[in-house]
Amino acid sequence: MEEKKLITKDMTIGKVVSKYPQTMPIFFSYGLPCVGCHVAQWESVEEGALAHGIKDIDSLVKDLNKVAEKLEIK
């Protein structure tokens, strides 16, 4: 059975940051400074990653989910 992810690569960056602002350092650590950019409102995590040359999108999403899961537990 596949685990349900709180954050997926097709979610917009804006939605992720709006719901989980604590994920911003993860975006920054991967070289994605676009969390404050107007494009983040309609650009998906995957699109933003590809635009910035990030090939390991699964690792990015996994790290984002680690933060989100901790927040959901509280």
C-alpha atoms as an extended CHARMM CRD file, in Angstrom:
* protein
*
        74  EXT
         1         1  MET       CA              0.0000000000        0.0000000000        0.0000000000  PROA      1               0.0000000000
         2         2  GLU       CA              1.3660000000        3.3800000000       -0.9910000000  PROA      2               0.0000000000
         3         3  GLU       CA              1.5880000000        6.0060000000        1.7230000000  PROA      3               0.0000000000
         4         4  LYS       CA             -0.4370000000        9.1770000000        1.3040000000  PROA      4               0.0000000000
         5         5  LYS       CA              1.7230000000       12.2390000000        0.8830000000  PROA      5               0.0000000000
         6         6  LEU       CA              0.7630000000       15.6020000000        2.2780000000  PROA      6               0.0000000000
         7         7  ILE       CA              2.8000000000       17.3170000000       -0.4490000000  PROA      7               0.0000000000
         8         8  THR       CA              3.0060000000       16.0880000000       -4.0270000000  PROA      8               0.0000000000
         9         9  LYS       CA              5.0980000000       17.2650000000       -6.9580000000  PROA      9               0.0000000000
        10        10  ASP       CA              2.0090000000       18.5300000000       -8.7820000000  PROA      10              0.0000000000
        11        11  MET       CA              1.0050000000       20.9070000000       -5.9660000000  PROA      11              0.0000000000
        12        12  THR       CA              1.8290000000       24.5620000000       -6.5240000000  PROA      12              0.0000000000
        13        13  ILE       CA              4.7600000000       25.9620000000       -4.6010000000  PROA      13              0.0000000000
        14        14  GLY       CA              2.4660000000       28.7050000000       -3.3510000000  PROA      14              0.0000000000
        15        15  LYS       CA              0.0030000000       26.1930000000       -1.9050000000  PROA      15              0.0000000000
        16        16  VAL       CA              2.7790000000       24.2340000000       -0.1770000000  PROA      16              0.0000000000
        17        17  VAL       CA              4.3220000000       27.3530000000        1.3800000000  PROA      17              0.0000000000
        18        18  SER       CA              0.9310000000       28.7530000000        2.3320000000  PROA      18              0.0000000000
        19        19  LYS       CA             -0.0860000000       25.5590000000        4.1480000000  PROA      19              0.0000000000
        20        20  TYR       CA              3.4030000000       24.6980000000        5.4640000000  PROA      20              0.0000000000
        21        21  PRO       CA              5.5260000000       27.8810000000        5.6900000000  PROA      21              0.0000000000
        22        22  GLN       CA              8.1580000000       25.8850000000        7.5890000000  PROA      22              0.0000000000
        23        23  THR       CA              9.0360000000       24.2000000000        4.2600000000  PROA      23              0.0000000000
        24        24  MET       CA             10.6950000000       27.3770000000        2.9450000000  PROA      24              0.0000000000
        25        25  PRO       CA             14.1820000000       26.3700000000        4.1810000000  PROA      25              0.0000000000
        26        26  ILE       CA             13.8270000000       23.0840000000        2.2780000000  PROA      26              0.0000000000
        27        27  PHE       CA             13.0450000000       24.9340000000       -0.9410000000  PROA      27              0.0000000000
        28        28  PHE       CA             16.0180000000       27.2370000000       -0.3320000000  PROA      28              0.0000000000
        29        29  SER       CA             18.3570000000       24.3180000000        0.4040000000  PROA      29              0.0000000000
        30        30  TYR       CA             17.4950000000       22.8110000000       -2.9730000000  PROA      30              0.0000000000
        31        31  GLY       CA             18.1740000000       26.1010000000       -4.7480000000  PROA      31              0.0000000000
        32        32  LEU       CA             14.5510000000       27.0920000000       -5.1660000000  PROA      32              0.0000000000
        33        33  PRO       CA             14.2820000000       30.7170000000       -4.0780000000  PROA      33              0.0000000000
        34        34  CYS       CA             10.9280000000       31.0670000000       -5.8130000000  PROA      34              0.0000000000
        35        35  VAL       CA              8.7950000000       30.6450000000       -2.6930000000  PROA      35              0.0000000000
        36        36  GLY       CA              8.2340000000       34.4030000000       -2.6300000000  PROA      36              0.0000000000
        37        37  CYS       CA              7.9600000000       34.8150000000       -6.3880000000  PROA      37              0.0000000000
        38        38  HSD       CA              4.6020000000       35.5140000000       -8.0270000000  PROA      38              0.0000000000
        39        39  VAL       CA              5.2020000000       32.5020000000      -10.3100000000  PROA      39              0.0000000000
        40        40  ALA       CA              5.0460000000       30.2130000000       -7.2550000000  PROA      40              0.0000000000
        41        41  GLN       CA              1.2880000000       30.7610000000       -7.1400000000  PROA      41              0.0000000000
        42        42  TRP       CA              0.7430000000       28.7000000000      -10.2930000000  PROA      42              0.0000000000
        43        43  GLU       CA              4.0050000000       26.7840000000      -10.7620000000  PROA      43              0.0000000000
        44        44  SER       CA              4.0850000000       23.2260000000       -9.4030000000  PROA      44              0.0000000000
        45        45  VAL       CA              6.8780000000       21.9000000000       -7.2210000000  PROA      45              0.0000000000
        46        46  GLU       CA              8.0030000000       19.7700000000      -10.1700000000  PROA      46              0.0000000000
        47        47  GLU       CA              7.9280000000       22.6730000000      -12.6490000000  PROA      47              0.0000000000
        48        48  GLY       CA              9.8730000000       24.9070000000      -10.2750000000  PROA      48              0.0000000000
        49        49  ALA       CA             12.4420000000       22.1970000000       -9.6240000000  PROA      49              0.0000000000
        50        50  LEU       CA             12.9440000000       21.5040000000      -13.3190000000  PROA      50              0.0000000000
        51        51  ALA       CA             13.2110000000       25.2220000000      -14.0930000000  PROA      51              0.0000000000
        52        52  HSD       CA             16.0420000000       25.4590000000      -11.5640000000  PROA      52              0.0000000000
        53        53  GLY       CA             17.8550000000       22.3580000000      -12.8070000000  PROA      53              0.0000000000
        54        54  ILE       CA             16.8470000000       20.0620000000       -9.9490000000  PROA      54              0.0000000000
        55        55  LYS       CA             16.6310000000       16.5270000000      -11.2460000000  PROA      55              0.0000000000
        56        56  ASP       CA             15.9200000000       14.6370000000       -8.0220000000  PROA      56              0.0000000000
        57        57  ILE       CA             12.3880000000       15.8740000000       -7.4980000000  PROA      57              0.0000000000
        58        58  ASP       CA             11.4620000000       12.8100000000       -5.4450000000  PROA      58              0.0000000000
        59        59  SER       CA             14.0470000000       13.7280000000       -2.7970000000  PROA      59              0.0000000000
        60        60  LEU       CA             12.7440000000       17.2950000000       -2.6780000000  PROA      60              0.0000000000
        61        61  VAL       CA              9.1700000000       16.0900000000       -2.2040000000  PROA      61              0.0000000000
        62        62  LYS       CA             10.3100000000       13.5660000000        0.4160000000  PROA      62              0.0000000000
        63        63  ASP       CA             12.1120000000       16.2830000000        2.4070000000  PROA      63              0.0000000000
        64        64  LEU       CA              9.1140000000       18.6240000000        2.1250000000  PROA      64              0.0000000000
        65        65  ASN       CA              6.8620000000       15.8520000000        3.4310000000  PROA      65              0.0000000000
        66        66  LYS       CA              9.1440000000       15.2180000000        6.4110000000  PROA      66              0.0000000000
        67        67  VAL       CA              8.4980000000       18.8070000000        7.5220000000  PROA      67              0.0000000000
        68        68  ALA       CA              4.7630000000       18.6560000000        6.7510000000  PROA      68              0.0000000000
        69        69  GLU       CA              4.3050000000       15.3830000000        8.6120000000  PROA      69              0.0000000000
        70        70  LYS       CA              5.9060000000       16.8240000000       11.7520000000  PROA      70              0.0000000000
        71        71  LEU       CA              3.5330000000       19.7810000000       11.5660000000  PROA      71              0.0000000000
        72        72  GLU       CA              0.4690000000       17.5680000000       11.0850000000  PROA      72              0.0000000000
        73        73  ILE       CA              1.3590000000       15.5130000000       14.1710000000  PROA      73              0.0000000000
        74        74  LYS       CA              1.3000000000       18.5710000000       16.4470000000  PROA      74              0.0000000000
